[in-house]
Amino acid sequence: MKTSITLSEEIIAAIDRLTRKGGSRSETIERLLKQSFTAEARRARDRKDLQIINDNAETLNEEAEDVLTY
């Protein structure tokens, strides 16, 4: 699928610096977007995991204190 977008000269220059020898801007943009999407999914999972830990922190701390008394 093809699409057209308009990017600033600054962004084009950055893409050109990141483009691998023999590669294309399109390949570079796709690679960078995939990396960004993967990183965002990881951050979302981390936020969810942290929320689960925080929601259960009191119980987990009580269990830890109980274990330490032995």
N, C-alpha and C positions, 0 to 999 in steps of 0.2 A: 504494500500500500504506500502511496506517496502522499505527502502533504507539504505545504509551503508555510514557512514561518518567517517572521522578520526579527532579526537579532541585532543588537548594537555592535558597533565595530569592536568595542572592548571585549564582548563575549566571543565574537568571531576570532579575535586574536588569541584569546585563552584557549578556545577549541583547537586552533591551529597548533598551539604549543603542545597540547595534549594528544594530538593525532600521531599515531604510530607511523613510522616510516612505511610508505606504501599503502597506508590506510586512507580512509576518507573521512570527511567531516561527519557524514551520516553515521558511519560506524562508531565514531567517537561519541557523538551525541547519544546514540542508542546505548552504548556501554555505560556512559555516565548516568543516564537516566535509570538503567537497571540497577546500578550501584546505589543510587539515591533511593529507589523504591525498596531495595533490600534493607538498607540502613534504616529507613523509616519503619518498616515492618518489625525490625529488631527492636527499635525504640518503643514501639507500641507494645510488643510482648514484654519488654522490661518494665514498662509502666504498669501493665496488668499484673505481672508477678510481684512488683513492689506493693501494689494495692492489696493483693492477697496476703502478703507477709504483714503489712500494716494492720489489716483487718483482724489478723490472728495473733498480733504481737503480745497482747496481754496473756493469752493462754500459753503461748510458746515460752514466754518469760517465766510464768508460774511453773511450767514443767521443768524448765532449766534449773530454777531455784530448788525445786524438789529433788532433782537428780544430784545437785551439788551437796545436799544435806547428807547423802549416804557416804 
